Amino acid sequence: MNKKEPQEKSKEKDIQERSFSFACRIVKLYQSLANKKDGGEILGRQVLRSGTSIGANLEEASAGQSRADFISKCNIALKEARETYFWLRLLMTTKIIPSERLRPLANESNELVAILTTIVKKSRSARQFYILNSKF
């Protein structure tokens, strides 16, 4: 069956929309860090790269040429989400940006990690492969 069930379309939209929204928030964070001279500019570039890469890799996964390609892209997105969490924690701990401002971003990155971990684990079954990959 090549058609997605309505619930699967919802899941696909949810993770892709959440990762896009997260990337937008990361870009705004970067803009506030870009002019800092206390290491914020360097850390800002790091969090910008990893935080925007999550959604980009999910977009690539949705156009995967094979199940292995899909799994690989989702794994990369997962690694980037974990890396982003690291940079956010570092920014909070060093007080370059107030923790209360970063906590919602850190929480969202943790939620993305949890979702992507589930997708990667379940992607070995054909059913989960269809959730993000409309091509097959």
N, C-alpha and C positions, 0 to 999 in steps of 0.2 A: 504494500500500500504506500503510495507516494505522497498522499496528502497528510498534512499535519493535523492533529487534533487541536481544537480550540485552546485547550489548556497548554499544550506544547508551544503554540504561538505566543501565548501570554508569557511563558517562562523565557522564551527567546527574547522577546521585547523587553522584559524586565531586566535581564542581565546586561543586554546591550544598552538600554536606556540608562541604567544605573551607572555603567562604566563610562558612558559619555558624559553624564551629569557630573560624575566624580572628576573626570578629566577637566571639565570646565572650572570646577572649584579649585583644582590643582593649578591651573593656569593663573587664576586670580591670586592664589597664594604666592606663586612665583613672581608675579608682578610686584607684590609687596616686599619680596625678599631681594629683588634684583638690585636695589640701590643700597642695601645694607653693606657695611664694611666689616662687620664682625664675623665673617664666615658665612653669613646668610646668603650672599650671592652664589657662592659655590654650592652650598647645600640646596639652594633653590633650583639650580640647574639639575642636580641629581634627582630631586623629587619630581621635577617637571618631566624628565625623561622617563622615569619608571611609572609615574602616575598616569601619564597619557598613553603609555604603551599598552596598558591593560586593555582598553577599548579597541585600540588598533589591532591587537592580536585576536581579539574576539571577532572583529569584522573579518579578518583573514580566515579564522576558523570556520565562519559561516559559509565561506566559499571554498572550503577544503576540497582538494582533489581526491582524497581518499580518507578512510577512517584514520590511518596513521597520521596523515597531515592534520586532520581535525584535532586529534589527541595532542599532537606536538604543539600546535598553536595555543590550545587551552592550557597546556603545561607552562608555556612561556608566559601567558597572561597571569597564571597563578604565581609564578616566580616574581613577576613584576609587582604584583599586589603585595607579596611579602616584603619585597625590597622597599616599596613605598611606605609600608608600615614602619620599617626600620628608620627611614629618614624622618618620618613624622615624629616618631618617639625621640629621635636625637634632637630635633628642633624643639620639642617640648622640654626635654631634660636640660638642655643648654639655655633655655629661656630666651632664645632668639625671637621666638613668637610666643605670646602667652598661651599657656596650656589650654585655657578655656576656649580659645579660638581654634586650636588644632584638634581638640578632643573629638568633635563631630567627624572630622575627616579621618582621624585614626580609627574611630568606630566603624565608619563606612568601609575603610580599607580592610578591616578585620572581617566584616560581613562579606565583602567580595572574595576574600580568601576562603571563607567557609563555603560559599556558593560554588566557587571554582574547584575547590577540593572535591565537592560532591559530583560536579560534572565530570571531572577527570576520572574519579573512581568508577562512576557509572558508564563512562563512555566506552568501556569495553563491551557493553551490551549494545545491540543494534538499536534498541528503542531510544536510548539516550543520544545516540549519534544523530538521530533525526531531529532532536529538539533544536539544535542550532544550525543544522545543515539542511536547508530546504532543497538542495540539489539532488539528493538521493531519495 
